[in-house]
Amino acid sequence: MKNYVEENQKILVNWEQEYKKGGNDINFCPDGIMFRGPIEKDKAGNWRHLKNGNENDLWVNCPLRILFLTKDQNGGMDHEDYWDPRGDAYHKPGSKIEDYVLDKRTAFNTNIVNILYGLVKTTPSTFIEFDKIDEKDAVKVSDEYPFARINCKKEVGGPSCPNDVLKKAINDYSCYLKQQILNLDSDIFVCCGNNDKENIILNFLNEIGYDFKYLNDESYSIYYDKEKNKIAIDLYHLSYFNYSREAMYNDAIKTYFAFLQSHSDFIKSHR
């Protein structure tokens, strides 16, 4: 059985070593398959997942591997905040774990939980409208379903990541980013890099061996690699300030539902 977690860690170690060779001393942020251990509070009072060692087994047996490809980690205006996003738990600070209350302080947290929930629950015959989302169930899914997160730029950033900065980071370390993405062998790529002109992250996938093509139908955010039977979802960044959570959800999930209606075997083929 392939050890995806171990291979991901090797890639990150090599990437960080190369990163520091250039004299970079800003925090390098690791990522990959989400931790699925017990949930505890950190020093700031946020709920965090611990690593428990079964992440690889969960990924190996996951019926539909979902990967969120984002720009970088938001370290605040001074770029000093740093944490491992694999431990993120999306429970509201101060709430009881068993109550499954969603942390809505940021659009990023809300959007990632909603979109993950939609992808997991949607079938060719089932679409959950945005206002019908079961928040408790959505938080529970975010705790239990194996999914992965990769920031294309590993250097901690600020509240925004300009397109030229993202492109430079991808170009400078493309070999490592390619290795990390290909290693996970995901089925659904949520590409959060649209800038109204292009999706830099989605374009990169087609540079490393995928062949995602625009379907030009009701599933307008969906790009399909027919040969590999994988899809890429074209989205804005999950923290995009000028876009509602409902619009973000519909862009991802309503169009995914339309895709499944015309490609009903997509889910079956991954089970």
Disulfide bonds with the S-S distance in Angstrom:
none
